[in-house]
Amino acid sequence: MIGNRRAALLALAALVVAGCAAPDRGEISTEPRPVPAEMVQLPASAPVITLRPAQVLQGDFAVLKVDQPLPGEPALHVEGLSEQPKLFLLDRHPTAFIGIPAAAPVGTYPVRLTWEGGEWEGTLEVVRKDFTVDRLEVTEEQEQIYYDPRQAEQWEKLYRLRSTSFPEPLWQGAFRPPLDGELWVTTYFGEIRIVNGVETGRHSGMDFGAPLGTPIYAPARGRVILAEEFIVSGRTIVIDHGLNLFTAYYHCEELLVQPGDWVEPGDPIGTVGSTGFSTGPHLHWTATVGNTPVDPWPLTQGSVADLFAGGRD
């Protein structure tokens, strides 16, 4: 009797074990199986990161470059800037323009680049640039144009368009000036603008006085992202030159291009006018890093000529 009960218990135990056991894989182990780790391609050597120039004038820009690809999704942050720079993978190497507003406080700006498994910290020194004051006395009608609340929607559209950029430099060498011949500068970039006695901010570009209808030329290769009439800037053209670098042309009389057009340096894109908020025929020429205005003139002096290998076809 005892033997029969013992046999029954042994049989029941065998059934329980069989029901809980994993299928036979040719080996028996009670150790948990490790989960394979995801492969991460780490740099073979420490990356070399350059930030040039180390000292940058108010209203100018610097360029950050990494000499090799970085794992994960690299992120760049510059403390103190309201608009953060965008990283692009140029031949898989992280690259970024860092635009400094004309009104940025002088001082040291910490720069931090992070990636999977590593980080780099540096600094950018913003040094003072002397800006003159631009005083305008305008009519009541012109003042109404300047403060027209409908312009906010138009500027928002432009900000959205400049929130993305071609991921490679489209230009080669220095930019050419947008007008031919001797240039007559009527207002410089960054000037403190006072309209009818009220300070309204900084002048976002350079103004060149020229006769009505004077041809305006593309300064470098790029793609037109906007060509339409705005309330304040009048008939306006904006070109994406890649890597978050843009140029814009305000107060045009004629628009000779349309969004989506590709332009080469020296291509006619419009003519000088006095549309929008304007006191006479002139070209307002702006350069921006994303939506941060920077001084356009250094572009013509080779400041971007040797940064990269040049645009691709």
C-alpha positions, 0 to 999 in steps of 0.5 A, a space after each residue: 500500500 505504501 509502495 503504491 502511494 509512493 509510486 503515485 507521488 513520484 508520477 505526479 512530480 514527474 508530470 509537474 516537472 514536465 509541464 514547467 520545463 522548457 523545450 529541450 535545447 540539448 543542454 540543461 541550465 538554471 542560470 538566466 540567459 544574458 541579453 546581447 548588448 547592442 553594439 555601439 561604434 565608439 571612436 577609435 581615438 578621442 575626437 578632436 573638436 575645434 571651435 573657431 574663432 575662440 573670440 567672436 564679435 557681437 553679431 558674428 558667428 563661430 563654427 564648431 567641427 568634429 574630426 570624426 563621426 560620433 556615436 548616438 545622436 550628438 547634441 550641442 548646447 551654448 549657454 546664454 543663447 536663445 536660439 540654439 545652433 543646429 548640428 549637421 553631419 557633414 560627411 558624418 562629422 558633426 558641424 555647426 554654425 553658432 550665430 551671435 546676436 548683435 545685442 548679445 552680452 559680452 562675456 564667456 559662453 559655455 559650449 557643451 557637446 554630448 554624444 553616446 558615451 562621451 562629452 566635450 566642454 569648451 567656451 566661446 568668448 563674445 567681445 564687444 563691437 561698437 555699433 552706431 545709432 541709426 535715427 529715422 524720422 518717418 511719416 505717420 503712414 510709414 510708422 503705421 507700416 512699421 508697427 502693423 500687427 499683421 506682420 507677425 504672421 509673415 515673420 512667423 512664416 519666415 521663421 518656420 522656413 528657416 527652421 530647416 536647411 540643406 544639410 551640406 554647404 552649397 557655396 564654394 569660396 567667398 560670397 560676392 556682394 549682391 550688387 555690382 560696382 561701387 557700393 554705397 552703404 547707407 546703414 550698417 549691420 547691428 546699428 541701434 535703430 531709433 524710429 521717431 525717437 523710439 528705440 526699436 532694436 538692431 538693424 538686421 542687415 546692411 543697406 545699400 543705396 542704389 537707383 530703382 531697378 538696379 539688378 540684385 545678384 545671388 552672392 553664392 549658390 543656394 535654393 530660394 525658399 521665399 519670394 513674396 511681398 511682406 508688409 515691412 520688408 516689402 518684396 522679399 527674397 530668401 536663399 538657403 545656402 546650406 548648414 543653416 546659413 541664409 541670406 535675404 533681400 528686402 524692399 525689391 522692386 521685382 522678384 525674378 525668382 520663386 521658391 524652389 529655384 536654384 541659383 548660382 553666384 551672379 544669377 539675377 534674382 531681383 531689382 532694387 526697389 523701395 517697397 514696404 517700410 522704406 524711405 527710398 530705393 535701396 537693398 537691405 541685405 541680411 545674413 542669418 544663422 537659422 533665424 539669428 541675424 549676423 553681419 553679412 559683410 564677412 561672408 564676402 571677405 572669405 570668412 566661410 571660404 575655407 571652412 568646408 570642402 565646398 558644395 556638391 552638385 
